Amino acid sequence: MNKTLIGSAAAIGLAFAGAAFAQSSMPAPTYAADGKMIQPKDYRTWVYLTTGFDMAYAEGAANQTHSFDNVFVNRQAYDGFLKTGVWPDKTVMVLEVRGTGGENPLNKKGEFQGEVRGMEVHVKDASKGGWAFYAFGKDNAPAAALPRTAACYTCHQDHGAVDTTFVQFYPTLRGKMPAGARE
Ligand code: HEC
């Protein structure tokens, strides 16, 4: 390899390192010019918290079709929570809803996960007045925050173990709850 090649290889390496750094230090929630939240794209590489199966919140709710919900949180927020027991500003929690995978000749019993049915996001952002919920549809278009009167806020406020989040349902975190948190 001649000098120019080595030089440019090094420059490319630096450019990659720079891009990786910019990504990891980037604040997680991003918004469009009109203030709507842009749907997180890379949440599947974040920290996995749990999978709920057929969870329903209404008394006597019928299970018409099975569903899974997978919860992820951005890495910076997870690390912050482990250290302090507090969700830091810019925490983004994603709840991805999936149906079942359907028929598969190998599978004689039980269910596996199918396609994404929808996504709900819970974001702590002081610049937006604190925690807010967003629901993204199949078109993946940016979403406005759900109104404060939505039932989401009441249930999370009244029953979430830590700061309006359901840490009591997240196996790697429920042992790390601050003293006095709801069980
Ligand atoms: C009656 C209670 C209840 C209501 C109403 C409710 N949730 Fe939740 N939510 C939960 C529970 C319980 C979990 C934990 C899910 C699990 O363990 O898989 C949860 C988890 C979540 C999470 C994962 C992050 C977190 O905060 O723990 C998001 C995002 C979320 N809900 C969004 C919503 C949105 C959006 C609405 C309103 C459209 C809503 N929820 C309404 C009970 C509720």
Residues whose N, C-alpha, C, O or C-beta is under 5 A from the ligand:
A	BS01	HEC	T50 T51 G52 Y57 D69 V71 M93 V94 L95 E120 V121 H122 F133 Y134 A151 C152 C155 T164 T165 F166 F169
